[in-house]
Amino acid sequence: MKRRRKDMKKLILLFSLVATFSGCMSPITPGSPRIWEERTVSNPVSSQGLELREPLNWFAKEFLDRYDIFLPAGKYVLEAEDADYLYFGAPQKVGYVVAKSGALPDSRQLAGGIFLAKSDRAAHPAGAYIAWDDGKRLLLMRFDYAFTTQKGKRWTLTK
């Protein structure tokens, strides 16, 4: 009986810590399409473009929280690059919504777009980004094969 009560106290303490820190921190769940990676970029050397034929809503669900990015259809212009990625700016601002459990959704319209890996060695094949401090780009979502296999159908690269 005493052991059971002691175990129950440990369990309550553990749940209390999780509840306390989940409101203060936003850990990224392994395997989630959500990323948070700041990248220093430079001006592009080519004038490539990307055309998204229909709007795209990509999301990550972690525990009871949901993160959505809404990308408009249209012509995306190559606006920057770095050693690993090309950054295509959206024709209008992208929508980013964070809906945390028990709170009102935080919705923002931000400058951003789609990034594509230059090679297979990059950590992410493609994804969504927003413009960040000092001209940097912040990678927010990783797109998987559901996006990359749609090349030529729902999106294309243009010259």
Protein Blocks (a to p, Z undefined) as FASTA:
>chain_A
ZZmmmmmmmmmmmmmmmmmmmmmpccddehiabdcddddddddfbfcdcddfbdcddddd
ehjbccdddddedddddfbdcfkbccdddfbdcddddddehiacddddddddddddfbfk
bmbfbdcddddeehiacdfbdcdfklmmmgoklpccdZZ
